[in-house]
Amino acid sequence: MKLKNILKSTLALGLLVAGMSSCDMNTPMYYFSDPATPKTVQDVQNVVNGAYNQFAGYRFYGRNVVALGDIATDIATASPSKGHFVAIDQWTFNETEGVLDEIWKSGYVVIGSCTDAINQANALLAEANTSDDEKAQLQSLIMQAAGLKAYTYYAMINIFGKDVATNGNTPGLILVKEEKPAPKVEVERASVSEVYSYILDLLKQAHAAAAAAGEAAYMEPYQYYISPVALDAMEAKIKLSLHDYAGAKAAATKALQSSKDISNKDYLAMWSSTAPSAEDIFTLVKSEDDNLSANALNTLYGSYLASLNSLVLDVMKDTDARSGLIQMTKADDEAIQLPHPTKYNGTPSAAAVSNIPVLRYSDMYLTLAEAEANLGNLAAASTALLNVAKRDSEVNATTFTAYGKAELLQFIAEERVREFFVEGHRLMDLKRTGAPATINGKQGYVISGFAFPIPASEINAGFMTQQNDDWSTLIP
């Protein structure tokens, strides 16, 4: 399905269901509003709900984006005996790889839907009979749509584009701004730098809408929606990727104003509950009637036996509370023990149901620490780092006293492994830092200069033919 048809078809109920596996039980995208004729605030809400639904579905952030971020790098390994994500793990994929195809298509469904929601909301805001309460609600919906669109682009550029710091002029993504491209009209990919610039523009738009929405920008529980806090968190991550350390510091500091301390006990408990925790800024909430079956991230790391690589075990001490989220599990061959991550073991009553964190306060502390370290503020970096690193009982306020900048940044990088294993952050981290890693058995591989291939379904449609031509020569 070419990009034009993806964007044109966001009106259809159950988009992307046709032609997919018969075992697909993921909720289809609901979108009952005609983009050309905005009618009510509820119509706009329906479009935004559909965008959230698609973003949280297994084809995008609900499994594929998260799993690829760790299994394609050095955090996790797929089980050859089960077949799921093995091509990604062993780097034997090509332009027809289904996971990449699903991410591309589903990501552009989210982008197209968010574009429609913003346009519909603006059209209603211009109508004379729109009440003040409705205007506040519409501004809140613009905030959510712009924020969700920004983070969708951020996830996709880390997959289909190279790093922005050293490869900013290389091809990035197709930008869908105020209007979606018409069918059968040729489009081109913007550069990686242009994509990041547009992401920042979207965040500006979202911040402005949040200010105009006032109290309507805060919904409860706020962790289940794009909130003003989530916008600050996104901005911190994006600016860190751009090596704008002062900007990342400012945004992370603002996001952390609403943070609360969380005990080790509560931290471990949050992974077996779908209730919002003190760690959550934005999480994909799941309910026990979500029956993803084979498509659940839980299943991938459960009965499909995806497991942790030695890197995670090497940096994790027994004195670290997070070691309690790793257990040795028997493989098909009962003589083999696999390090199993328990973050997605589900709830006591539903093994396939777990919330999927997108933005957490620990991420903001570590973002702040990395920004401060790069600015040369080592004491401030150590203070921010301690908020997360203290999950290891051997770490205290004096641990980093003798650390220089390089040592501190290395500790922060390892801390991100300890904190975020199987949450999909690793690809973004390696793209941002340019650090070498052992990937697919190749030591010292630098993935920041690699971009996954644009799916053949897009290229073969003939309206966007710019492939990442060097992807096959750069694989480890």
C-alpha positions as CSV (number, residue, x, y, z in Angstrom):
1,M,0.0,0.0,0.0
2,K,1.6,3.2,-1.1
3,L,1.8,6.3,1.2
4,K,-0.9,8.1,-0.7
5,N,-3.3,5.2,-0.1
6,I,-2.3,4.9,3.5
7,L,-3.1,8.6,4.1
8,K,-6.2,8.6,2.0
9,S,-7.6,5.5,3.7
10,T,-7.4,6.6,7.3
11,L,-11.2,7.2,7.0
12,A,-11.8,3.4,6.7
13,L,-12.8,1.3,9.6
14,G,-10.3,-1.5,10.3
15,L,-7.5,-0.1,8.1
16,L,-4.6,-2.6,7.7
17,V,-6.6,-5.6,8.8
18,A,-7.2,-6.9,5.4
19,G,-4.4,-9.0,4.2
20,M,-2.9,-9.5,7.6
21,S,-2.6,-12.7,9.5
22,S,-5.8,-14.5,10.4
23,C,-4.6,-14.6,14.1
24,D,-4.7,-10.8,14.3
25,M,-7.0,-9.9,17.2
26,N,-5.7,-6.4,17.7
27,T,-8.5,-3.7,17.8
28,P,-8.8,-2.1,14.4
29,M,-8.5,1.7,14.0
30,Y,-11.8,3.4,14.5
31,Y,-12.3,6.6,12.5
32,F,-15.8,7.6,11.8
33,S,-15.3,11.2,10.8
34,D,-15.1,12.6,7.3
35,P,-11.9,14.7,7.2
36,A,-13.5,17.0,4.6
37,T,-16.5,18.0,6.7
38,P,-15.8,18.6,10.4
39,K,-19.0,18.6,12.4
40,T,-18.4,18.3,16.2
41,V,-15.8,18.2,18.8
42,Q,-16.6,14.5,19.2
43,D,-15.7,13.9,15.5
44,V,-12.3,15.3,16.2
45,Q,-12.0,13.2,19.4
46,N,-12.9,10.1,17.3
47,V,-10.0,10.8,15.0
48,V,-7.5,11.4,17.9
49,N,-8.8,8.2,19.5
50,G,-8.1,6.3,16.3
51,A,-4.5,7.8,16.2
52,Y,-3.9,6.6,19.7
53,N,-5.3,3.2,18.9
54,Q,-3.0,2.8,15.9
55,F,0.1,4.1,17.7
56,A,-0.5,1.6,20.5
57,G,-1.2,-1.3,18.2
58,Y,1.3,-4.1,17.8
59,R,2.2,-3.0,14.3
60,F,3.7,0.2,15.7
61,Y,4.7,1.1,19.3
62,G,2.6,-1.7,20.9
63,R,5.2,-4.3,19.8
64,N,7.2,-3.7,16.6
65,V,8.9,-0.4,17.4
66,V,9.8,-1.5,20.9
67,A,11.0,-5.0,20.0
68,L,13.0,-3.8,17.0
69,G,14.8,-1.2,19.2
70,D,16.3,-4.0,21.3
71,I,16.4,-7.1,19.2
72,A,18.1,-5.4,16.3
73,T,20.8,-4.1,18.7
74,D,22.6,-5.8,21.6
75,I,19.9,-6.0,24.3
76,A,17.8,-9.0,23.3
77,T,17.8,-12.0,21.1
78,A,14.9,-13.7,19.2
79,S,14.5,-17.5,19.5
80,P,15.4,-19.3,16.2
81,S,13.1,-22.1,17.1
82,K,10.1,-19.8,17.3
83,G,10.7,-17.7,14.2
84,H,9.4,-14.4,15.5
85,F,11.7,-11.4,14.9
86,V,14.5,-13.8,13.9
87,A,15.2,-12.0,10.6
88,I,15.6,-8.7,12.5
89,D,17.8,-10.4,15.2
90,Q,20.0,-12.1,12.6
91,W,20.0,-9.2,10.2
92,T,18.7,-11.4,7.3
93,F,15.8,-9.1,6.5
94,N,15.3,-7.4,3.2
95,E,13.0,-4.7,1.7
96,T,10.0,-7.0,2.1
97,E,10.4,-7.6,5.8
98,G,6.9,-7.6,7.4
99,V,7.9,-5.9,10.6
100,L,9.4,-2.9,8.7
101,D,6.4,-2.8,6.4
102,E,4.0,-2.7,9.3
103,I,5.9,0.0,11.1
104,W,6.0,2.2,8.0
105,K,2.3,1.8,7.1
106,S,1.0,2.1,10.6
107,G,3.2,5.1,11.4
108,Y,1.9,7.0,8.5
109,V,-1.7,6.1,9.5
110,V,-1.0,7.8,12.8
111,I,0.6,10.8,11.0
112,G,-2.3,11.1,8.6
113,S,-4.9,10.8,11.3
114,C,-3.2,13.4,13.5
115,T,-3.0,15.7,10.5
116,D,-6.7,15.3,9.9
117,A,-7.5,15.9,13.6
118,I,-5.5,19.1,13.6
119,N,-7.2,20.4,10.4
120,Q,-10.6,19.5,11.7
121,A,-10.0,21.2,15.0
122,N,-8.8,24.3,13.4
123,A,-11.8,24.4,11.1
124,L,-14.1,24.2,14.1
125,L,-12.2,26.8,16.0
126,A,-12.8,29.2,13.1
127,E,-16.6,28.7,13.3
128,A,-18.5,31.5,15.0
129,N,-20.8,29.2,17.0
130,T,-18.1,27.2,18.7
131,S,-18.3,27.8,22.4
132,D,-15.4,28.7,24.7
133,D,-15.6,25.2,26.3
134,E,-15.5,23.6,22.9
135,K,-12.5,25.7,21.9
136,A,-10.6,24.6,25.0
137,Q,-11.4,21.0,24.2
138,L,-10.3,21.5,20.6
139,Q,-7.0,23.0,21.6
140,S,-6.4,20.0,23.9
141,L,-7.0,17.7,21.0
142,I,-4.6,19.7,18.8
143,M,-2.0,19.4,21.6
144,Q,-2.5,15.6,21.7
145,A,-2.5,15.2,17.9
146,A,0.6,17.3,17.3
147,G,2.5,15.6,20.2
148,L,1.6,12.1,19.0
149,K,2.5,13.0,15.4
150,A,5.9,14.4,16.6
151,Y,6.8,11.3,18.6
152,T,5.7,9.0,15.7
153,Y,8.1,10.8,13.4
154,Y,10.8,10.5,16.1
155,A,10.3,6.7,16.4
156,M,10.3,6.3,12.6
157,I,13.3,8.5,11.9
158,N,15.4,6.4,14.2
159,I,14.5,3.3,12.2
160,F,14.4,4.6,8.6
161,G,16.9,7.4,8.9
162,K,20.5,7.7,10.0
163,D,21.7,9.8,13.0
164,V,21.1,13.5,12.8
165,A,24.4,14.5,14.3
166,T,26.7,13.3,11.5
167,N,24.2,12.3,8.8
168,G,21.7,15.1,8.9
169,N,21.8,15.7,5.1
170,T,20.9,12.1,4.3
171,P,17.3,11.0,3.3
172,G,14.8,11.0,6.2
173,L,11.0,10.7,5.9
174,I,8.2,12.1,3.9
175,L,6.8,15.1,5.7
176,V,3.0,15.4,5.9
177,K,2.4,18.9,7.1
178,E,-0.9,20.9,6.8
179,E,-2.2,18.8,3.9
180,K,-1.8,15.1,3.1
181,P,-0.3,14.4,-0.4
182,A,-2.9,13.8,-3.1
183,P,-3.1,10.3,-4.5
184,K,-0.7,9.5,-7.3
185,V,1.4,12.6,-6.8
186,E,5.1,12.1,-6.4
187,V,6.7,12.9,-3.1
188,E,10.2,13.0,-1.8
189,R,11.9,12.3,1.5
190,A,13.0,15.3,3.6
191,S,16.5,15.1,5.0
192,V,17.1,13.7,8.5
193,S,17.7,17.3,9.8
194,E,14.5,18.6,8.1
195,V,12.6,15.8,9.9
196,Y,14.0,16.8,13.3
197,S,13.2,20.5,12.5
198,Y,9.6,19.6,11.7
199,I,9.3,17.5,14.9
200,L,10.3,20.6,16.9
201,D,7.8,22.6,14.9
202,L,5.1,20.1,15.9
203,L,6.1,20.4,19.5
204,K,5.9,24.2,19.4
205,Q,2.4,23.8,17.9
206,A,1.5,21.4,20.7
207,H,2.9,23.6,23.4
208,A,0.9,26.6,22.1
209,A,-2.3,24.5,22.0
210,A,-1.7,23.4,25.5
211,A,-1.4,27.0,26.7
212,A,-4.6,27.9,24.8
213,A,-6.4,24.9,26.3
214,G,-5.7,25.8,29.9
215,E,-7.1,23.2,32.3
216,A,-8.6,21.2,29.4
217,A,-5.0,20.2,28.6
218,Y,-4.8,18.1,31.7
219,M,-6.9,14.9,31.7
220,E,-6.9,12.2,34.3
221,P,-5.1,9.9,34.4
222,Y,-2.7,12.1,32.5
223,Q,-0.3,9.2,31.9
224,Y,-2.7,7.7,29.4
225,Y,-2.7,10.8,27.1
226,I,-0.2,13.2,25.5
227,S,0.0,15.9,28.3
228,P,2.0,19.1,28.7
229,V,4.5,17.0,30.8
230,A,4.8,14.5,27.9
231,L,5.5,17.4,25.5
232,D,8.4,18.5,27.7
233,A,9.7,15.0,27.9
234,M,9.5,14.6,24.1
235,E,11.3,17.9,23.7
236,A,14.1,16.8,26.1
237,K,14.7,13.6,24.1
238,I,14.6,15.2,20.7
239,K,17.0,18.0,21.8
240,L,19.4,15.4,23.3
241,S,19.4,13.6,19.9
242,L,20.2,16.9,18.3
243,H,23.1,17.4,20.9
244,D,21.3,20.6,22.0
245,Y,22.3,19.9,25.6
246,A,21.2,23.2,27.0
247,G,17.7,22.7,25.4
248,A,17.5,19.1,26.6
249,K,18.5,20.2,30.1
250,A,15.8,22.9,30.2
251,A,13.0,20.6,28.9
252,A,14.0,17.7,31.1
253,T,14.1,19.9,34.2
254,K,10.6,21.2,33.4
255,A,9.3,17.7,32.9
256,L,10.8,16.6,36.2
257,Q,8.9,19.3,38.1
258,S,6.0,16.8,38.4
259,S,8.1,13.8,39.3
260,K,7.7,11.8,42.5
261,D,10.1,9.5,44.2
262,I,9.3,5.8,43.8
263,S,10.6,3.0,46.1
264,N,12.3,-0.1,44.8
265,K,9.3,-2.1,45.9
266,D,6.8,0.1,44.0
267,Y,9.1,0.2,41.0
268,L,9.2,-3.6,40.8
269,A,5.4,-3.8,41.4
270,M,4.5,-1.4,38.6
271,W,5.5,-4.0,36.0
272,S,2.7,-6.4,37.1
273,S,-0.1,-3.7,37.2
274,T,-1.9,-1.6,34.6
275,A,-2.5,1.2,37.1
276,P,-0.4,4.4,36.4
277,S,2.7,4.6,38.5
278,A,4.9,7.3,39.8
279,E,7.3,6.5,36.9
280,D,4.9,7.1,34.1
281,I,4.7,10.2,31.9
282,F,3.1,8.6,28.9
283,T,2.2,4.9,28.8
284,L,0.2,2.7,26.4
285,V,-2.5,1.5,28.7
286,K,-3.8,-2.0,28.2
287,S,-7.0,-3.6,29.6
288,E,-7.6,-7.2,30.4
289,D,-10.0,-7.5,27.5
290,D,-7.2,-6.7,25.1
291,N,-6.5,-10.1,23.5
292,L,-3.4,-9.7,21.4
293,S,-2.5,-13.3,21.7
294,A,0.5,-14.0,19.3
295,N,0.9,-10.3,18.7
296,A,1.6,-9.2,22.2
297,L,5.0,-7.9,23.3
298,N,4.4,-10.2,26.3
299,T,4.2,-13.2,24.1
300,L,7.4,-12.3,22.2
301,Y,9.3,-12.3,25.5
302,G,7.2,-15.1,26.9
303,S,6.3,-18.3,25.0
304,Y,8.2,-17.1,21.9
305,L,11.4,-17.1,24.1
306,A,13.0,-13.8,23.1
307,S,15.6,-13.3,25.8
308,L,18.3,-10.9,27.1
309,N,21.8,-10.7,25.7
310,S,24.8,-10.9,27.9
311,L,25.3,-7.1,27.9
312,V,22.3,-6.7,30.3
313,L,23.6,-9.3,32.6
314,D,27.2,-7.9,32.5
315,V,26.1,-4.5,33.7
316,M,23.6,-5.6,36.3
317,K,24.7,-6.4,39.8
318,D,22.9,-8.6,42.3
319,T,22.7,-5.5,44.6
320,D,20.5,-3.8,41.9
321,A,16.8,-4.0,42.5
322,R,16.3,-4.3,38.8
323,S,18.0,-7.6,38.8
324,G,14.7,-8.8,40.2
325,L,13.2,-8.2,36.7
326,I,15.4,-10.9,35.2
327,Q,14.9,-14.6,35.8
328,M,16.4,-17.7,34.2
329,T,13.8,-19.7,32.2
330,K,14.1,-23.0,30.5
331,A,14.2,-23.0,26.7
332,D,12.7,-25.7,24.5
333,D,15.8,-27.6,25.2
334,E,15.4,-27.9,29.0
335,A,19.1,-28.1,29.5
336,I,19.4,-24.5,28.3
337,Q,18.6,-21.6,30.6
338,L,17.6,-18.3,29.1
339,P,17.7,-14.9,30.8
340,H,14.1,-13.9,30.7
341,P,12.9,-10.2,31.2
342,T,9.8,-10.2,33.4
343,K,8.7,-6.6,32.5
344,Y,6.1,-8.0,30.2
345,N,4.9,-11.0,32.3
346,G,1.5,-9.4,32.5
347,T,-0.9,-9.0,35.4
348,P,-1.9,-11.8,37.9
349,S,-5.0,-12.4,35.9
350,A,-3.9,-11.7,32.3
351,A,-0.4,-12.8,31.2
352,A,-0.6,-11.1,27.8
353,V,-1.5,-7.7,29.2
354,S,1.0,-5.1,30.2
355,N,1.2,-1.4,29.9
356,I,4.0,-0.3,27.6
357,P,5.9,2.7,28.8
358,V,6.7,5.3,26.2
359,L,8.0,8.1,28.4
360,R,9.2,7.7,32.0
361,Y,10.6,10.1,34.7
362,S,13.8,7.9,34.9
363,D,14.4,8.8,31.2
364,M,14.2,12.4,32.1
365,Y,16.7,12.0,35.0
366,L,19.1,10.2,32.7
367,T,18.5,12.7,29.9
368,L,19.3,15.5,32.3
369,A,22.4,13.7,33.5
370,E,23.7,13.2,29.9
371,A,23.0,16.8,29.0
372,E,24.7,18.1,32.2
373,A,27.8,15.8,31.6
374,N,28.2,17.0,28.1
375,L,27.9,20.6,29.3
376,G,30.8,19.9,31.7
377,N,28.5,20.1,34.8
378,L,29.7,16.8,36.4
379,A,28.3,17.5,39.9
380,A,24.8,18.3,38.5
381,A,25.0,15.2,36.2
382,S,25.9,13.0,39.1
383,T,23.0,14.3,41.2
384,A,20.5,13.6,38.3
385,L,22.0,10.2,37.7
386,L,21.7,9.2,41.3
387,N,17.9,9.4,41.2
388,V,18.0,6.3,39.0
389,A,21.3,4.6,39.8
390,K,20.3,4.3,43.5
391,R,18.2,1.3,42.5
392,D,21.6,-0.4,43.1
393,S,22.1,-0.3,46.9
394,E,25.8,0.0,46.4
395,V,25.4,3.4,44.6
396,N,25.4,6.5,46.8
397,A,26.1,10.2,46.6
398,T,29.9,9.6,46.7
399,T,30.0,7.0,43.9
400,F,30.7,9.4,41.1
401,T,33.0,11.8,43.0
402,A,36.1,10.8,41.2
403,Y,34.5,10.3,37.8
404,G,35.6,12.4,34.8
405,K,33.3,13.3,32.0
406,A,34.1,10.2,29.9
407,E,33.6,7.9,32.9
408,L,30.4,9.5,33.8
409,L,29.0,9.3,30.3
410,Q,29.9,5.6,30.1
411,F,28.1,5.0,33.4
412,I,25.1,6.8,32.1
413,A,25.1,4.7,29.0
414,E,25.2,1.5,31.0
415,E,22.6,2.9,33.4
416,R,20.2,3.3,30.4
417,V,20.8,-0.5,29.6
418,R,20.0,-1.4,33.2
419,E,16.9,0.8,33.4
420,F,15.4,0.4,29.9
421,F,16.1,-3.1,28.8
422,V,13.3,-4.5,26.5
423,E,11.6,-1.1,26.4
424,G,13.0,-0.3,22.9
425,H,15.3,2.5,23.8
426,R,18.6,1.0,22.7
427,L,18.4,1.8,19.0
428,M,17.7,5.5,19.8
429,D,20.5,5.6,22.3
430,L,23.1,4.2,19.9
431,K,21.9,6.4,17.1
432,R,22.2,9.5,19.4
433,T,25.6,8.7,20.9
434,G,27.3,7.0,18.0
435,A,28.7,4.5,20.4
436,P,30.1,1.2,19.1
437,A,28.3,-2.0,20.1
438,T,28.4,-5.8,19.4
439,I,25.6,-6.3,17.0
440,N,24.9,-9.6,15.3
441,G,28.2,-10.8,16.5
442,K,30.2,-7.9,15.0
443,Q,32.2,-6.1,17.7
444,G,32.6,-2.3,17.4
445,Y,29.7,-1.9,15.0
446,V,28.4,1.7,14.8
447,I,24.7,1.6,14.0
448,S,24.2,5.4,14.0
449,G,25.2,5.4,10.3
450,F,22.7,2.7,9.4
451,A,19.1,3.2,8.2
452,F,16.7,0.3,7.7
453,P,15.3,-0.1,4.1
454,I,12.2,1.6,3.1
455,P,9.6,-1.2,2.6
456,A,9.3,-2.5,-1.0
457,S,5.6,-1.8,-1.0
458,E,6.3,1.9,-0.8
459,I,9.0,1.9,-3.3
460,N,7.2,-0.3,-5.8
461,A,4.1,2.0,-5.7
462,G,6.2,4.4,-7.7
463,F,5.4,7.7,-6.0
464,M,8.3,7.7,-3.6
465,T,11.3,5.8,-4.9
466,Q,14.1,7.0,-2.7
467,Q,15.5,3.9,-1.1
468,N,18.3,3.7,1.5
469,D,20.5,2.3,-1.1
470,D,23.4,1.5,1.1
471,W,21.5,-0.5,3.8
472,S,22.5,-3.9,2.4
473,T,26.2,-3.0,2.4
474,L,26.2,-1.6,5.9
475,I,24.6,-4.5,7.8
476,P,26.8,-6.0,10.5
